[in-house]
Amino acid sequence: MFDQIILAELISTFFYSVIGMVLMYAAYKIIELLSPFPIVKEIEEDQNTALAILIGSVFVAMSIIIAAVILS
């Protein structure tokens, strides 16, 4: 009985983790498509710290939203 419960929790954790990563990747691609400049070039070559902080905060916000949806 406990083996089935633990297996179900492991499978659901893996499944939701994959869904979360796919959603985060999709959000990054949407941001990249909508921006008028290449994000990676701005952050890496031009050292745009403000843009890096903005993209990081978007990812943190998306992860909080995805975690809330998964836990509900």
PyMOL Python script that loads the backbone (N, CA, C, O; Angstrom):
from pymol import cmd

cmd.read_pdbstr("""\
ATOM      1  N   MET A   1       0.829  -1.189   0.000  1.00  0.00           N
ATOM      2  CA  MET A   1       0.000   0.000   0.000  1.00  0.00           C
ATOM      3  C   MET A   1       0.876   1.256   0.000  1.00  0.00           C
ATOM      4  O   MET A   1       0.639   2.178  -0.781  1.00  0.00           O
ATOM      5  N   PHE A   2       1.877   1.292   0.866  1.00  0.00           N
ATOM      6  CA  PHE A   2       2.737   2.466   0.916  1.00  0.00           C
ATOM      7  C   PHE A   2       3.598   2.593  -0.339  1.00  0.00           C
ATOM      8  O   PHE A   2       3.951   3.699  -0.747  1.00  0.00           O
ATOM      9  N   ASP A   3       3.934   1.453  -0.948  1.00  0.00           N
ATOM     10  CA  ASP A   3       4.722   1.488  -2.170  1.00  0.00           C
ATOM     11  C   ASP A   3       3.953   2.163  -3.293  1.00  0.00           C
ATOM     12  O   ASP A   3       4.530   2.905  -4.088  1.00  0.00           O
ATOM     13  N   GLN A   4       2.649   1.906  -3.359  1.00  0.00           N
ATOM     14  CA  GLN A   4       1.834   2.524  -4.398  1.00  0.00           C
ATOM     15  C   GLN A   4       1.699   4.025  -4.167  1.00  0.00           C
ATOM     16  O   GLN A   4       1.715   4.809  -5.115  1.00  0.00           O
ATOM     17  N   ILE A   5       1.566   4.420  -2.904  1.00  0.00           N
ATOM     18  CA  ILE A   5       1.446   5.841  -2.596  1.00  0.00           C
ATOM     19  C   ILE A   5       2.746   6.562  -2.925  1.00  0.00           C
ATOM     20  O   ILE A   5       2.719   7.633  -3.530  1.00  0.00           O
ATOM     21  N   ILE A   6       3.866   6.002  -2.545  1.00  0.00           N
ATOM     22  CA  ILE A   6       5.147   6.629  -2.819  1.00  0.00           C
ATOM     23  C   ILE A   6       5.409   6.678  -4.321  1.00  0.00           C
ATOM     24  O   ILE A   6       5.899   7.688  -4.826  1.00  0.00           O
ATOM     25  N   LEU A   7       5.092   5.613  -5.036  1.00  0.00           N
ATOM     26  CA  LEU A   7       5.277   5.603  -6.482  1.00  0.00           C
ATOM     27  C   LEU A   7       4.399   6.649  -7.156  1.00  0.00           C
ATOM     28  O   LEU A   7       4.844   7.325  -8.083  1.00  0.00           O
ATOM     29  N   ALA A   8       3.167   6.789  -6.705  1.00  0.00           N
ATOM     30  CA  ALA A   8       2.266   7.786  -7.281  1.00  0.00           C
ATOM     31  C   ALA A   8       2.787   9.199  -7.019  1.00  0.00           C
ATOM     32  O   ALA A   8       2.703  10.062  -7.893  1.00  0.00           O
ATOM     33  N   GLU A   9       3.320   9.436  -5.831  1.00  0.00           N
ATOM     34  CA  GLU A   9       3.868  10.759  -5.520  1.00  0.00           C
ATOM     35  C   GLU A   9       5.106  11.052  -6.357  1.00  0.00           C
ATOM     36  O   GLU A   9       5.291  12.183  -6.806  1.00  0.00           O
ATOM     37  N   LEU A  10       5.945  10.067  -6.569  1.00  0.00           N
ATOM     38  CA  LEU A  10       7.139  10.266  -7.385  1.00  0.00           C
ATOM     39  C   LEU A  10       6.778  10.560  -8.841  1.00  0.00           C
ATOM     40  O   LEU A  10       7.367  11.438  -9.472  1.00  0.00           O
ATOM     41  N   ILE A  11       5.813   9.821  -9.358  1.00  0.00           N
ATOM     42  CA  ILE A  11       5.394  10.034 -10.745  1.00  0.00           C
ATOM     43  C   ILE A  11       4.758  11.412 -10.910  1.00  0.00           C
ATOM     44  O   ILE A  11       5.036  12.114 -11.882  1.00  0.00           O
ATOM     45  N   SER A  12       3.908  11.796  -9.966  1.00  0.00           N
ATOM     46  CA  SER A  12       3.264  13.106 -10.075  1.00  0.00           C
ATOM     47  C   SER A  12       4.281  14.233  -9.906  1.00  0.00           C
ATOM     48  O   SER A  12       4.176  15.256 -10.583  1.00  0.00           O
ATOM     49  N   THR A  13       5.254  14.069  -9.025  1.00  0.00           N
ATOM     50  CA  THR A  13       6.292  15.080  -8.860  1.00  0.00           C
ATOM     51  C   THR A  13       7.102  15.243 -10.132  1.00  0.00           C
ATOM     52  O   THR A  13       7.376  16.366 -10.554  1.00  0.00           O
ATOM     53  N   PHE A  14       7.485  14.135 -10.745  1.00  0.00           N
ATOM     54  CA  PHE A  14       8.230  14.192 -11.999  1.00  0.00           C
ATOM     55  C   PHE A  14       7.396  14.843 -13.096  1.00  0.00           C
ATOM     56  O   PHE A  14       7.891  15.685 -13.845  1.00  0.00           O
ATOM     57  N   PHE A  15       6.130  14.449 -13.188  1.00  0.00           N
ATOM     58  CA  PHE A  15       5.238  14.974 -14.216  1.00  0.00           C
ATOM     59  C   PHE A  15       5.073  16.483 -14.072  1.00  0.00           C
ATOM     60  O   PHE A  15       5.190  17.212 -15.058  1.00  0.00           O
ATOM     61  N   TYR A  16       4.804  16.962 -12.858  1.00  0.00           N
ATOM     62  CA  TYR A  16       4.621  18.392 -12.639  1.00  0.00           C
ATOM     63  C   TYR A  16       5.923  19.165 -12.814  1.00  0.00           C
ATOM     64  O   TYR A  16       5.896  20.324 -13.230  1.00  0.00           O
ATOM     65  N   SER A  17       7.053  18.552 -12.507  1.00  0.00           N
ATOM     66  CA  SER A  17       8.339  19.211 -12.733  1.00  0.00           C
ATOM     67  C   SER A  17       8.580  19.423 -14.217  1.00  0.00           C
ATOM     68  O   SER A  17       9.030  20.490 -14.634  1.00  0.00           O
ATOM     69  N   VAL A  18       8.283  18.414 -15.006  1.00  0.00           N
ATOM     70  CA  VAL A  18       8.455  18.539 -16.460  1.00  0.00           C
ATOM     71  C   VAL A  18       7.509  19.596 -17.011  1.00  0.00           C
ATOM     72  O   VAL A  18       7.905  20.408 -17.847  1.00  0.00           O
ATOM     73  N   ILE A  19       6.271  19.594 -16.554  1.00  0.00           N
ATOM     74  CA  ILE A  19       5.312  20.602 -17.013  1.00  0.00           C
ATOM     75  C   ILE A  19       5.791  22.007 -16.627  1.00  0.00           C
ATOM     76  O   ILE A  19       5.691  22.937 -17.427  1.00  0.00           O
ATOM     77  N   GLY A  20       6.305  22.161 -15.415  1.00  0.00           N
ATOM     78  CA  GLY A  20       6.813  23.461 -14.978  1.00  0.00           C
ATOM     79  C   GLY A  20       7.976  23.941 -15.828  1.00  0.00           C
ATOM     80  O   GLY A  20       8.038  25.116 -16.190  1.00  0.00           O
ATOM     81  N   MET A  21       8.909  23.031 -16.153  1.00  0.00           N
ATOM     82  CA  MET A  21      10.047  23.420 -16.984  1.00  0.00           C
ATOM     83  C   MET A  21       9.614  23.789 -18.401  1.00  0.00           C
ATOM     84  O   MET A  21      10.150  24.724 -18.996  1.00  0.00           O
ATOM     85  N   VAL A  22       8.644  23.051 -18.936  1.00  0.00           N
ATOM     86  CA  VAL A  22       8.142  23.359 -20.281  1.00  0.00           C
ATOM     87  C   VAL A  22       7.457  24.729 -20.284  1.00  0.00           C
ATOM     88  O   VAL A  22       7.632  25.507 -21.222  1.00  0.00           O
ATOM     89  N   LEU A  23       6.691  25.021 -19.252  1.00  0.00           N
ATOM     90  CA  LEU A  23       6.029  26.325 -19.173  1.00  0.00           C
ATOM     91  C   LEU A  23       7.035  27.465 -19.019  1.00  0.00           C
ATOM     92  O   LEU A  23       6.852  28.534 -19.601  1.00  0.00           O
ATOM     93  N   MET A  24       8.092  27.244 -18.241  1.00  0.00           N
ATOM     94  CA  MET A  24       9.123  28.266 -18.088  1.00  0.00           C
ATOM     95  C   MET A  24       9.842  28.509 -19.414  1.00  0.00           C
ATOM     96  O   MET A  24      10.133  29.653 -19.760  1.00  0.00           O
ATOM     97  N   TYR A  25      10.128  27.440 -20.155  1.00  0.00           N
ATOM     98  CA  TYR A  25      10.775  27.586 -21.453  1.00  0.00           C
ATOM     99  C   TYR A  25       9.855  28.324 -22.429  1.00  0.00           C
ATOM    100  O   TYR A  25      10.307  29.180 -23.190  1.00  0.00           O
ATOM    101  N   ALA A  26       8.569  27.989 -22.401  1.00  0.00           N
ATOM    102  CA  ALA A  26       7.610  28.667 -23.280  1.00  0.00           C
ATOM    103  C   ALA A  26       7.512  30.151 -22.932  1.00  0.00           C
ATOM    104  O   ALA A  26       7.424  30.993 -23.826  1.00  0.00           O
ATOM    105  N   ALA A  27       7.528  30.474 -21.646  1.00  0.00           N
ATOM    106  CA  ALA A  27       7.476  31.878 -21.234  1.00  0.00           C
ATOM    107  C   ALA A  27       8.710  32.631 -21.713  1.00  0.00           C
ATOM    108  O   ALA A  27       8.606  33.773 -22.159  1.00  0.00           O
ATOM    109  N   TYR A  28       9.890  31.991 -21.623  1.00  0.00           N
ATOM    110  CA  TYR A  28      11.109  32.638 -22.114  1.00  0.00           C
ATOM    111  C   TYR A  28      11.042  32.872 -23.617  1.00  0.00           C
ATOM    112  O   TYR A  28      11.428  33.937 -24.100  1.00  0.00           O
ATOM    113  N   LYS A  29      10.553  31.883 -24.359  1.00  0.00           N
ATOM    114  CA  LYS A  29      10.466  32.036 -25.811  1.00  0.00           C
ATOM    115  C   LYS A  29       9.477  33.145 -26.192  1.00  0.00           C
ATOM    116  O   LYS A  29       9.717  33.888 -27.143  1.00  0.00           O
ATOM    117  N   ILE A  30       8.382  33.256 -25.462  1.00  0.00           N
ATOM    118  CA  ILE A  30       7.413  34.321 -25.741  1.00  0.00           C
ATOM    119  C   ILE A  30       8.032  35.687 -25.464  1.00  0.00           C
ATOM    120  O   ILE A  30       7.854  36.621 -26.246  1.00  0.00           O
ATOM    121  N   ILE A  31       8.759  35.806 -24.350  1.00  0.00           N
ATOM    122  CA  ILE A  31       9.429  37.069 -24.034  1.00  0.00           C
ATOM    123  C   ILE A  31      10.462  37.393 -25.105  1.00  0.00           C
ATOM    124  O   ILE A  31      10.594  38.543 -25.522  1.00  0.00           O
ATOM    125  N   GLU A  32      11.187  36.380 -25.543  1.00  0.00           N
ATOM    126  CA  GLU A  32      12.208  36.579 -26.572  1.00  0.00           C
ATOM    127  C   GLU A  32      11.582  37.017 -27.899  1.00  0.00           C
ATOM    128  O   GLU A  32      12.135  37.875 -28.587  1.00  0.00           O
ATOM    129  N   LEU A  33      10.443  36.440 -28.260  1.00  0.00           N
ATOM    130  CA  LEU A  33       9.770  36.819 -29.507  1.00  0.00           C
ATOM    131  C   LEU A  33       9.206  38.239 -29.456  1.00  0.00           C
ATOM    132  O   LEU A  33       9.210  38.949 -30.461  1.00  0.00           O
ATOM    133  N   LEU A  34       8.721  38.649 -28.286  1.00  0.00           N
ATOM    134  CA  LEU A  34       8.091  39.962 -28.170  1.00  0.00           C
ATOM    135  C   LEU A  34       9.081  41.101 -27.977  1.00  0.00           C
ATOM    136  O   LEU A  34       8.730  42.261 -28.190  1.00  0.00           O
ATOM    137  N   SER A  35      10.308  40.793 -27.579  1.00  0.00           N
ATOM    138  CA  SER A  35      11.283  41.861 -27.351  1.00  0.00           C
ATOM    139  C   SER A  35      11.870  42.333 -28.686  1.00  0.00           C
ATOM    140  O   SER A  35      12.099  41.529 -29.589  1.00  0.00           O
ATOM    141  N   PRO A  36      12.104  43.621 -28.797  1.00  0.00           N
ATOM    142  CA  PRO A  36      12.621  44.157 -30.068  1.00  0.00           C
ATOM    143  C   PRO A  36      14.130  43.978 -30.242  1.00  0.00           C
ATOM    144  O   PRO A  36      14.682  44.398 -31.259  1.00  0.00           O
ATOM    145  N   PHE A  37      14.800  43.370 -29.277  1.00  0.00           N
ATOM    146  CA  PHE A  37      16.246  43.181 -29.326  1.00  0.00           C
ATOM    147  C   PHE A  37      16.582  41.784 -28.809  1.00  0.00           C
ATOM    148  O   PHE A  37      15.791  41.190 -28.077  1.00  0.00           O
ATOM    149  N   PRO A  38      17.743  41.256 -29.182  1.00  0.00           N
ATOM    150  CA  PRO A  38      18.126  39.927 -28.666  1.00  0.00           C
ATOM    151  C   PRO A  38      18.491  39.993 -27.183  1.00  0.00           C
ATOM    152  O   PRO A  38      19.403  40.722 -26.793  1.00  0.00           O
ATOM    153  N   ILE A  39      17.783  39.242 -26.377  1.00  0.00           N
ATOM    154  CA  ILE A  39      17.963  39.295 -24.929  1.00  0.00           C
ATOM    155  C   ILE A  39      19.330  38.777 -24.519  1.00  0.00           C
ATOM    156  O   ILE A  39      19.997  39.387 -23.684  1.00  0.00           O
ATOM    157  N   VAL A  40      19.753  37.670 -25.091  1.00  0.00           N
ATOM    158  CA  VAL A  40      21.033  37.073 -24.701  1.00  0.00           C
ATOM    159  C   VAL A  40      22.184  38.017 -25.024  1.00  0.00           C
ATOM    160  O   VAL A  40      23.115  38.146 -24.229  1.00  0.00           O
ATOM    161  N   LYS A  41      22.135  38.680 -26.180  1.00  0.00           N
ATOM    162  CA  LYS A  41      23.188  39.629 -26.551  1.00  0.00           C
ATOM    163  C   LYS A  41      23.216  40.803 -25.583  1.00  0.00           C
ATOM    164  O   LYS A  41      24.288  41.246 -25.171  1.00  0.00           O
ATOM    165  N   GLU A  42      22.055  41.300 -25.224  1.00  0.00           N
ATOM    166  CA  GLU A  42      21.986  42.430 -24.296  1.00  0.00           C
ATOM    167  C   GLU A  42      22.577  42.079 -22.942  1.00  0.00           C
ATOM    168  O   GLU A  42      23.285  42.885 -22.339  1.00  0.00           O
ATOM    169  N   ILE A  43      22.285  40.868 -22.460  1.00  0.00           N
ATOM    170  CA  ILE A  43      22.753  40.492 -21.130  1.00  0.00           C
ATOM    171  C   ILE A  43      24.236  40.122 -21.158  1.00  0.00           C
ATOM    172  O   ILE A  43      24.998  40.570 -20.302  1.00  0.00           O
ATOM    173  N   GLU A  44      24.652  39.316 -22.124  1.00  0.00           N
ATOM    174  CA  GLU A  44      26.026  38.822 -22.139  1.00  0.00           C
ATOM    175  C   GLU A  44      27.023  39.845 -22.673  1.00  0.00           C
ATOM    176  O   GLU A  44      28.018  40.135 -22.009  1.00  0.00           O
ATOM    177  N   GLU A  45      26.779  40.388 -23.841  1.00  0.00           N
ATOM    178  CA  GLU A  45      27.769  41.268 -24.464  1.00  0.00           C
ATOM    179  C   GLU A  45      27.688  42.703 -23.958  1.00  0.00           C
ATOM    180  O   GLU A  45      28.712  43.327 -23.683  1.00  0.00           O
ATOM    181  N   ASP A  46      26.467  43.226 -23.835  1.00  0.00           N
ATOM    182  CA  ASP A  46      26.304  44.620 -23.425  1.00  0.00           C
ATOM    183  C   ASP A  46      26.246  44.790 -21.912  1.00  0.00           C
ATOM    184  O   ASP A  46      26.193  45.914 -21.414  1.00  0.00           O
ATOM    185  N   GLN A  47      26.254  43.669 -21.171  1.00  0.00           N
ATOM    186  CA  GLN A  47      26.239  43.699 -19.691  1.00  0.00           C
ATOM    187  C   GLN A  47      25.066  44.515 -19.148  1.00  0.00           C
ATOM    188  O   GLN A  47      25.239  45.342 -18.252  1.00  0.00           O
ATOM    189  N   ASN A  48      23.878  44.278 -19.692  1.00  0.00           N
ATOM    190  CA  ASN A  48      22.675  44.987 -19.266  1.00  0.00           C
ATOM    191  C   ASN A  48      22.138  44.325 -17.999  1.00  0.00           C
ATOM    192  O   ASN A  48      21.372  43.364 -18.063  1.00  0.00           O
ATOM    193  N   THR A  49      22.547  44.849 -16.862  1.00  0.00           N
ATOM    194  CA  THR A  49      22.169  44.278 -15.574  1.00  0.00           C
ATOM    195  C   THR A  49      20.680  44.441 -15.297  1.00  0.00           C
ATOM    196  O   THR A  49      20.053  43.548 -14.729  1.00  0.00           O
ATOM    197  N   ALA A  50      20.118  45.564 -15.691  1.00  0.00           N
ATOM    198  CA  ALA A  50      18.692  45.804 -15.451  1.00  0.00           C
ATOM    199  C   ALA A  50      17.832  44.781 -16.179  1.00  0.00           C
ATOM    200  O   ALA A  50      16.840  44.299 -15.631  1.00  0.00           O
ATOM    201  N   LEU A  51      18.205  44.448 -17.407  1.00  0.00           N
ATOM    202  CA  LEU A  51      17.450  43.447 -18.157  1.00  0.00           C
ATOM    203  C   LEU A  51      17.602  42.066 -17.527  1.00  0.00           C
ATOM    204  O   LEU A  51      16.638  41.302 -17.481  1.00  0.00           O
ATOM    205  N   ALA A  52      18.782  41.740 -17.050  1.00  0.00           N
ATOM    206  CA  ALA A  52      18.998  40.451 -16.387  1.00  0.00           C
ATOM    207  C   ALA A  52      18.157  40.341 -15.123  1.00  0.00           C
ATOM    208  O   ALA A  52      17.584  39.285 -14.850  1.00  0.00           O
ATOM    209  N   ILE A  53      18.077  41.414 -14.355  1.00  0.00           N
ATOM    210  CA  ILE A  53      17.238  41.415 -13.149  1.00  0.00           C
ATOM    211  C   ILE A  53      15.765  41.291 -13.524  1.00  0.00           C
ATOM    212  O   ILE A  53      15.014  40.576 -12.860  1.00  0.00           O
ATOM    213  N   LEU A  54      15.351  41.977 -14.578  1.00  0.00           N
ATOM    214  CA  LEU A  54      13.962  41.905 -15.027  1.00  0.00           C
ATOM    215  C   LEU A  54      13.589  40.494 -15.474  1.00  0.00           C
ATOM    216  O   LEU A  54      12.539  39.984 -15.086  1.00  0.00           O
ATOM    217  N   ILE A  55      14.434  39.856 -16.285  1.00  0.00           N
ATOM    218  CA  ILE A  55      14.159  38.499 -16.757  1.00  0.00           C
ATOM    219  C   ILE A  55      14.170  37.527 -15.579  1.00  0.00           C
ATOM    220  O   ILE A  55      13.328  36.631 -15.511  1.00  0.00           O
ATOM    221  N   GLY A  56      15.108  37.694 -14.657  1.00  0.00           N
ATOM    222  CA  GLY A  56      15.150  36.834 -13.469  1.00  0.00           C
ATOM    223  C   GLY A  56      13.899  36.973 -12.618  1.00  0.00           C
ATOM    224  O   GLY A  56      13.377  35.981 -12.111  1.00  0.00           O
ATOM    225  N   SER A  57      13.414  38.202 -12.460  1.00  0.00           N
ATOM    226  CA  SER A  57      12.204  38.396 -11.653  1.00  0.00           C
ATOM    227  C   SER A  57      10.969  37.835 -12.361  1.00  0.00           C
ATOM    228  O   SER A  57      10.039  37.370 -11.702  1.00  0.00           O
ATOM    229  N   VAL A  58      10.952  37.875 -13.677  1.00  0.00           N
ATOM    230  CA  VAL A  58       9.850  37.260 -14.423  1.00  0.00           C
ATOM    231  C   VAL A  58       9.847  35.749 -14.197  1.00  0.00           C
ATOM    232  O   VAL A  58       8.789  35.149 -14.009  1.00  0.00           O
ATOM    233  N   PHE A  59      11.046  35.130 -14.215  1.00  0.00           N
ATOM    234  CA  PHE A  59      11.128  33.692 -13.969  1.00  0.00           C
ATOM    235  C   PHE A  59      10.715  33.328 -12.554  1.00  0.00           C
ATOM    236  O   PHE A  59      10.056  32.309 -12.349  1.00  0.00           O
ATOM    237  N   VAL A  60      11.088  34.141 -11.578  1.00  0.00           N
ATOM    238  CA  VAL A  60      10.672  33.874 -10.196  1.00  0.00           C
ATOM    239  C   VAL A  60       9.155  33.990 -10.072  1.00  0.00           C
ATOM    240  O   VAL A  60       8.518  33.156  -9.429  1.00  0.00           O
ATOM    241  N   ALA A  61       8.578  35.020 -10.685  1.00  0.00           N
ATOM    242  CA  ALA A  61       7.125  35.188 -10.637  1.00  0.00           C
ATOM    243  C   ALA A  61       6.411  34.031 -11.330  1.00  0.00           C
ATOM    244  O   ALA A  61       5.412  33.525 -10.819  1.00  0.00           O
ATOM    245  N   MET A  62       6.914  33.610 -12.487  1.00  0.00           N
ATOM    246  CA  MET A  62       6.310  32.474 -13.196  1.00  0.00           C
ATOM    247  C   MET A  62       6.404  31.197 -12.368  1.00  0.00           C
ATOM    248  O   MET A  62       5.457  30.411 -12.327  1.00  0.00           O
ATOM    249  N   SER A  63       7.535  30.989 -11.712  1.00  0.00           N
ATOM    250  CA  SER A  63       7.668  29.775 -10.913  1.00  0.00           C
ATOM    251  C   SER A  63       6.732  29.784  -9.711  1.00  0.00           C
ATOM    252  O   SER A  63       6.214  28.736  -9.327  1.00  0.00           O
ATOM    253  N   ILE A  64       6.508  30.944  -9.115  1.00  0.00           N
ATOM    254  CA  ILE A  64       5.553  31.030  -7.997  1.00  0.00           C
ATOM    255  C   ILE A  64       4.137  30.731  -8.498  1.00  0.00           C
ATOM    256  O   ILE A  64       3.383  30.015  -7.838  1.00  0.00           O
ATOM    257  N   ILE A  65       3.778  31.272  -9.652  1.00  0.00           N
ATOM    258  CA  ILE A  65       2.448  31.019 -10.209  1.00  0.00           C
ATOM    259  C   ILE A  65       2.274  29.559 -10.559  1.00  0.00           C
ATOM    260  O   ILE A  65       1.234  28.974 -10.259  1.00  0.00           O
ATOM    261  N   ILE A  66       3.275  28.953 -11.189  1.00  0.00           N
ATOM    262  CA  ILE A  66       3.182  27.539 -11.560  1.00  0.00           C
ATOM    263  C   ILE A  66       3.097  26.665 -10.325  1.00  0.00           C
ATOM    264  O   ILE A  66       2.328  25.704 -10.301  1.00  0.00           O
ATOM    265  N   ALA A  67       3.878  26.983  -9.289  1.00  0.00           N
ATOM    266  CA  ALA A  67       3.828  26.197  -8.043  1.00  0.00           C
ATOM    267  C   ALA A  67       2.460  26.322  -7.378  1.00  0.00           C
ATOM    268  O   ALA A  67       1.943  25.343  -6.839  1.00  0.00           O
ATOM    269  N   ALA A  68       1.870  27.516  -7.409  1.00  0.00           N
ATOM    270  CA  ALA A  68       0.544  27.687  -6.818  1.00  0.00           C
ATOM    271  C   ALA A  68      -0.510  26.895  -7.563  1.00  0.00           C
ATOM    272  O   ALA A  68      -1.419  26.333  -6.952  1.00  0.00           O
ATOM    273  N   VAL A  69      -0.393  26.848  -8.877  1.00  0.00           N
ATOM    274  CA  VAL A  69      -1.353  26.097  -9.675  1.00  0.00           C
ATOM    275  C   VAL A  69      -1.191  24.610  -9.415  1.00  0.00           C
ATOM    276  O   VAL A  69      -2.183  23.891  -9.290  1.00  0.00           O
ATOM    277  N   ILE A  70       0.051  24.139  -9.333  1.00  0.00           N
ATOM    278  CA  ILE A  70       0.286  22.713  -9.093  1.00  0.00           C
ATOM    279  C   ILE A  70      -0.212  22.300  -7.706  1.00  0.00           C
ATOM    280  O   ILE A  70      -0.767  21.212  -7.551  1.00  0.00           O
ATOM    281  N   LEU A  71      -0.022  23.146  -6.710  1.00  0.00           N
ATOM    282  CA  LEU A  71      -0.436  22.785  -5.343  1.00  0.00           C
ATOM    283  C   LEU A  71      -1.937  22.910  -5.124  1.00  0.00           C
ATOM    284  O   LEU A  71      -2.456  22.363  -4.151  1.00  0.00           O
ATOM    285  N   SER A  72      -2.644  23.610  -5.996  1.00  0.00           N
ATOM    286  CA  SER A  72      -4.088  23.773  -5.786  1.00  0.00           C
ATOM    287  C   SER A  72      -4.885  22.595  -6.272  1.00  0.00           C
ATOM    288  O   SER A  72      -6.111  22.591  -6.162  1.00  0.00           O
TER     289      SER A  72
END
""", "prot")
cmd.dss("prot")
cmd.show_as("cartoon", "prot")
cmd.util.cbc("prot")
cmd.orient("prot")
